[in-house]
């Protein structure tokens, strides 16, 4: 049974930083930040969940069944992550590429302490409440501002960021993908490459605050599971459930921002009218419609926005919004199982593409192009797509970030490479 307490917060932005700093004492942390980005389907400005009461950690085998049992047993808030390699639970697939991070395929926890903010209204929910525990914690959080958030902690080792795939090899691999497209093996594929640093020691909170400040993305995440960290500035929602309504918002289509307002508007208009980018987006929209139809009431799948342009601090993006009404015979985990991995990070047709990209990519994706989010006690959920993200294993001192672009028949390998570098810019900047 959770105890719920409400507070008014006079300075939400300041409190957010205080809360995030306070949270670092705990072994498990999920902090989800919308950065006040205007979006129709936002439930909270930010959420923080810390300190596992119970948890589920597993590899891909029977992972969705295990999650279903865990969710139905606890009937409580659950926070956690789904790695891309859960594809091997859904289909007859495998992941045999190099993995420098070693994150679990699935990890969720039932937190003892949750903080939910909307506007200036803070709700605090605690399990196993001790006398005055909420008030003591709240006082500690508010008074923690005396520690300067601007204090810089220097890296103890200089990061040497390496590229797993050279430009020449990238062009060669994308050319092979184009051959697959011309043979009819696939129509579109998201091809990814990794940047990494070994013997790396970073201050994860500091790096997240920098990444979040220069990106201000609507699905940003600070995730910690003991010595494993995700620092994410994701602009993309994977899937949200509100009662029987399911919402998916795939991104396909990117153009750069400019400080010159005229050039910036030109870049935005170019993206909006670019036939290649629209074709990419429409193909994935069709894939998502098909995925949602597996658990939808008949005739309820609807495209409510097609190829709409949204602007973020780093890039303009083309986003479509697809909704459905959940058939009562299906539950929340069924929706995840029948749509995972998300189409924007795979391609079409999905299974064929996943086999091809497994052969051509050099790195196991792991949590990159997976999802982080939460379940409510009522079985609603909201998950992002893990992109524009830094992953860090503190124990083996390995830092990684990956980027990708959609390969279609119209793709020019060198231009796709440039798009990858554009997407990598923020993570490069933060780490160096």
C-alpha positions in Angstrom: 0.0 0.0 0.0 1.4 3.4 -1.0 1.1 6.5 1.1 0.5 9.6 -1.1 1.4 13.2 -0.1 0.9 16.4 -2.1 3.1 19.5 -2.0 3.2 22.8 -3.9 6.5 23.6 -5.5 7.3 27.3 -6.0 10.3 26.8 -8.3 9.9 23.5 -10.2 13.1 23.8 -12.2 15.2 24.3 -9.1 13.4 21.5 -7.3 14.0 19.1 -10.3 17.8 19.7 -10.0 17.7 19.3 -6.2 15.7 16.0 -6.5 18.1 14.6 -9.1 21.1 15.4 -7.0 19.4 13.8 -3.9 18.6 10.6 -5.9 22.2 9.7 -6.5 22.5 7.9 -3.2 20.3 5.1 -4.4 21.2 1.9 -6.3 18.3 2.1 -8.7 17.1 5.4 -10.3 14.8 6.2 -13.2 14.3 9.9 -13.8 12.0 10.9 -16.7 12.0 14.5 -17.9 9.7 16.1 -20.5 11.6 19.4 -20.3 8.3 21.2 -20.6 8.2 20.4 -24.3 4.6 21.1 -25.6 3.1 17.7 -26.4 -0.5 16.5 -26.4 0.0 13.2 -24.5 2.1 14.3 -21.6 1.0 13.1 -18.2 3.8 14.6 -16.0 6.5 17.2 -16.3 8.9 14.8 -14.7 8.9 11.6 -12.6 11.6 10.1 -10.3 11.5 6.6 -9.0 14.3 5.3 -6.7 15.2 2.4 -4.4 13.9 -1.0 -5.5 11.5 -2.9 -3.1 11.3 -5.7 -5.7 12.9 -6.1 -9.1 13.0 -8.3 -12.2 16.2 -8.8 -14.2 16.5 -11.3 -17.0 17.9 -12.2 -20.4 15.7 -12.4 -23.5 14.4 -15.9 -22.9 10.7 -15.7 -21.9 11.3 -12.1 -20.9 7.9 -10.8 -21.9 6.2 -13.7 -20.0 8.3 -12.9 -16.9 7.4 -9.2 -17.2 3.7 -10.0 -17.6 3.7 -12.1 -14.4 5.7 -9.5 -12.5 3.3 -6.7 -13.6 0.2 -8.7 -12.8 1.6 -9.8 -9.4 2.7 -6.4 -8.1 -0.1 -4.3 -9.6 2.1 -1.3 -8.7 4.3 1.3 -10.3 7.1 -0.4 -12.2 10.0 1.4 -13.8 12.6 -0.1 -16.1 14.0 -0.9 -19.6 13.6 -3.1 -22.5 16.7 -3.8 -24.6 16.6 -4.1 -28.4 17.7 -7.7 -28.1 14.3 -8.8 -26.7 13.6 -9.3 -30.4 15.1 -12.7 -29.8 12.2 -13.5 -27.4 9.6 -12.3 -29.9 11.1 -14.0 -33.1 13.6 -16.7 -34.0 16.5 -14.3 -34.0 19.9 -14.0 -32.3 22.4 -11.3 -31.3 26.0 -12.4 -31.6 27.8 -9.0 -32.2 30.3 -7.5 -29.7 28.9 -6.1 -26.5 31.1 -3.8 -24.4 28.3 -2.8 -22.0 26.8 -6.0 -20.6 23.4 -4.5 -19.7 20.6 -7.0 -18.9 18.0 -7.6 -21.7 15.2 -6.6 -19.3 15.2 -4.8 -16.0 12.3 -3.4 -14.0 11.9 -2.5 -10.4 9.1 -1.6 -8.0 10.3 1.6 -6.3 10.0 2.5 -2.7 9.9 6.2 -3.4 8.2 8.0 -6.3 8.0 11.8 -7.1 5.6 13.0 -9.8 5.4 16.7 -10.8 2.8 18.4 -13.0 3.0 22.2 -13.1 3.6 23.2 -9.5 1.8 20.2 -8.0 4.2 17.5 -6.6 2.8 14.1 -5.6 5.1 11.9 -3.4 4.3 8.2 -3.1 6.1 6.0 -0.6 6.0 2.3 0.1 7.0 1.0 3.6 6.6 4.5 5.2 8.5 5.2 8.4 7.4 8.0 10.7 8.2 11.4 9.2 10.2 9.8 6.3 8.6 11.9 3.6 9.0 15.1 5.5 12.6 14.3 6.4 13.4 13.4 2.7 11.6 16.5 1.4 13.6 18.7 3.8 16.9 17.1 2.8 16.0 17.6 -1.0 15.1 21.3 -0.6 18.1 22.1 1.5 20.5 20.2 -0.9 20.6 23.3 -3.2 23.4 24.6 -1.0 25.6 22.3 -3.1 26.4 24.1 -6.3 25.0 22.4 -9.4 27.6 24.2 -11.5 30.5 22.7 -9.7 32.5 20.9 -12.4 33.9 17.4 -11.7 36.8 16.7 -14.0 37.2 13.4 -15.7 40.0 11.4 -14.1 40.9 10.1 -17.6 40.8 11.9 -20.9 38.2 10.2 -23.1 39.4 8.9 -26.5 36.2 8.4 -28.4 36.6 5.9 -31.2 34.3 5.0 -34.1 33.5 1.3 -34.4 32.8 1.6 -38.2 35.0 3.9 -40.4 33.5 6.1 -43.0 34.9 3.8 -45.8 33.4 0.7 -44.1 30.1 2.5 -43.5 29.8 3.3 -47.2 30.6 -0.3 -48.0 28.0 -1.7 -45.6 25.3 0.8 -46.8 26.0 -0.2 -50.4 25.4 -3.8 -49.4 22.1 -2.8 -47.8 21.1 -1.1 -51.1 21.8 -4.4 -52.8 19.4 -6.1 -50.4 16.8 -3.4 -51.2 17.2 -3.8 -55.0 16.9 -7.6 -54.6 13.6 -7.1 -52.8 14.8 -8.4 -49.4 13.6 -5.2 -47.7 12.3 -1.7 -48.3 13.9 0.3 -45.5 16.3 -0.4 -42.7 17.7 1.5 -39.8 21.5 0.9 -39.9 23.5 1.9 -36.7 27.1 2.4 -35.7 28.8 2.8 -32.3 31.1 5.4 -30.9 32.9 4.3 -27.7 35.6 5.0 -25.2 37.5 2.4 -23.1 39.1 3.0 -19.6 36.5 5.8 -19.2 35.6 7.4 -15.9 32.8 10.0 -16.1 30.5 11.8 -13.7 27.2 10.4 -15.0 25.0 13.1 -13.3 27.1 15.9 -14.7 27.1 14.5 -18.2 23.3 14.0 -18.1 22.7 17.5 -17.0 24.9 18.8 -19.9 23.2 16.6 -22.4 19.7 17.5 -21.1 20.6 21.2 -21.2 21.7 21.3 -24.8 18.9 19.0 -26.0 15.8 19.6 -23.8 14.2 16.6 -25.4 10.7 15.5 -24.3 11.7 11.9 -23.3 14.9 12.5 -21.5 16.0 9.8 -19.0 18.6 9.4 -16.3 18.7 5.7 -15.5 20.9 3.9 -13.0 21.1 0.2 -12.1 24.0 0.0 -9.6 27.0 0.6 -12.0 25.1 0.7 -15.3 23.9 4.1 -16.5 21.8 5.5 -19.4 21.9 9.3 -20.1 19.3 9.9 -22.7 18.0 13.0 -24.6 15.5 11.1 -26.6 12.9 13.0 -28.7 10.9 9.9 -29.5 8.0 8.2 -27.8 7.8 4.4 -28.5 4.4 3.7 -27.0 1.9 5.0 -24.5 -1.2 3.4 -23.0 -4.0 5.5 -21.5 -6.8 3.2 -20.4 -7.7 1.5 -23.8 -6.0 4.0 -26.0 -2.6 3.2 -27.5 -0.4 6.0 -28.9 2.8 5.5 -31.1 4.9 8.4 -32.4 7.7 7.1 -34.7 10.3 9.5 -35.9 11.7 9.2 -39.4 13.3 12.3 -41.1 15.9 14.6 -39.7 17.4 18.0 -40.7 19.8 20.3 -38.8 19.0 23.4 -36.9 20.6 26.8 -37.8 21.2 29.9 -35.6 20.2 31.9 -38.7 16.4 32.0 -38.6 16.0 32.1 -42.3 18.4 29.2 -42.9 16.6 27.3 -40.0 13.2 27.8 -41.7 14.7 26.6 -45.0 16.0 23.5 -43.4 12.6 22.8 -41.8 10.7 23.4 -45.1 13.2 21.2 -47.0 12.5 18.4 -44.5 8.8 18.8 -44.8 8.8 18.5 -48.6 11.7 16.0 -49.0 10.2 13.0 -50.9 12.9 10.6 -49.5 12.2 11.6 -45.9 8.4 11.4 -46.4 8.7 8.0 -48.0 10.8 6.7 -45.0 8.2 8.1 -42.5 5.2 6.7 -44.4 6.7 3.2 -44.7 7.3 3.1 -40.9 3.9 4.5 -40.2 2.4 1.6 -42.2 4.5 -0.8 -40.2 3.3 0.7 -36.9 -0.3 0.5 -38.1 0.2 -3.2 -38.8 1.9 -3.8 -35.4 -0.9 -2.0 -33.5 -3.6 -4.0 -35.4 -2.5 -7.2 -33.6 -4.1 -6.0 -30.3 -6.5 -3.4 -31.6 -10.3 -3.3 -31.7 -11.3 -3.9 -35.3 -11.2 -0.7 -37.4 -9.7 1.4 -34.5 -6.1 2.0 -35.8 -5.9 5.6 -37.0 -3.1 7.9 -38.3 -3.9 11.2 -36.5 -0.7 13.0 -37.7 1.3 12.1 -40.8 4.8 13.5 -41.4 4.4 16.5 -39.0 7.6 18.5 -38.4 8.6 19.0 -34.7 11.6 21.2 -33.8 14.1 20.4 -31.1 17.2 22.3 -30.0 19.6 20.1 -32.0 17.5 19.0 -35.0 14.1 19.2 -36.8 12.3 15.9 -36.9 9.4 14.4 -38.9 7.0 12.6 -36.6 3.8 10.7 -37.3 1.2 9.8 -34.6 -0.8 6.5 -34.8 -3.4 5.5 -32.3 -5.6 2.4 -31.6 -8.1 1.2 -29.1 -7.0 -1.9 -27.2 -9.1 -5.0 -27.6 -10.2 -6.1 -24.1 -8.8 -9.6 -24.6 -5.3 -8.2 -24.6 -3.2 -6.7 -21.7 -0.4 -4.1 -21.6 2.5 -6.6 -22.1 0.7 -8.0 -25.2 0.9 -4.6 -26.8 4.6 -4.3 -26.1 5.3 -7.9 -27.3 3.5 -7.4 -30.6 5.2 -4.1 -31.5 8.7 -4.6 -30.2 11.3 -3.6 -31.4 9.8 -0.3 -32.6 9.6 0.0 -36.4 11.5 3.3 -36.5 14.6 1.4 -35.3 14.2 -1.7 -37.4 12.6 -1.1 -40.8 10.3 -3.0 -43.2 9.6 -5.9 -43.5 10.7 -6.1 -39.8 12.0 -9.7 -39.4 14.0 -9.7 -42.7 15.5 -6.3 -41.8 16.5 -7.4 -38.3 18.4 -10.4 -39.8 20.2 -8.2 -42.3 21.2 -5.4 -39.9 22.4 -8.0 -37.4 24.8 -9.3 -40.1 26.0 -5.8 -41.1 26.2 -4.0 -37.8 29.4 -4.5 -35.7 27.9 -4.0 -32.2 25.1 -5.6 -30.2 22.6 -2.8 -29.7 21.6 -3.7 -26.2 19.6 -0.9 -24.5 20.3 1.5 -27.5 17.1 1.4 -29.7 15.3 -0.3 -26.8 13.0 1.6 -24.5 12.8 3.0 -21.0 9.5 3.9 -19.2 7.0 2.8 -16.6 3.8 1.0 -15.8 1.1 2.5 -13.5 -0.8 0.4 -10.9 -3.7 0.5 -13.4 -1.7 -1.1 -16.2 -1.1 2.1 -18.2 2.4 2.8 -19.5 4.6 5.2 -21.3 8.0 4.3 -23.0 10.5 6.2 -25.0 12.9 5.1 -27.7 16.5 5.0 -26.5 18.2 7.2 -29.1 20.5 10.3 -28.7 21.8 8.5 -25.6 25.0 7.8 -23.7 25.4 4.4 -22.1 28.0 3.8 -19.4 29.2 0.7 -17.5 31.1 2.2 -14.5 32.5 -1.2 -13.5 34.3 -2.0 -16.7 34.8 1.7 -17.6 33.1 1.5 -21.0 31.2 4.4 -22.5 29.2 4.0 -25.7 26.7 5.9 -27.9 25.3 4.8 -31.2 23.5 6.6 -34.0 21.7 5.4 -37.1 19.8 6.5 -40.2 17.1 4.9 -42.4 18.4 3.3 -45.6 16.0 3.3 -48.6 16.4 2.9 -52.3 17.0 6.6 -52.6 19.8 6.7 -50.0 23.2 8.0 -50.9 25.7 6.3 -48.5 27.8 9.5 -47.9 24.7 11.5 -47.0 23.5 8.9 -44.6 26.9 9.0 -42.9 26.6 12.8 -42.6 23.2 12.3 -40.9 24.8 9.9 -38.4 27.4 12.5 -37.5 24.7 15.2 -37.1 22.9 12.9 -34.6 26.2 12.1 -32.8 27.0 15.8 -32.3 25.4 16.4 -28.9 26.9 13.2 -27.3 30.3 14.0 -28.7 30.1 17.6 -27.3 29.0 16.3 -23.8 31.7 13.7 -23.5 34.5 15.9 -24.7 
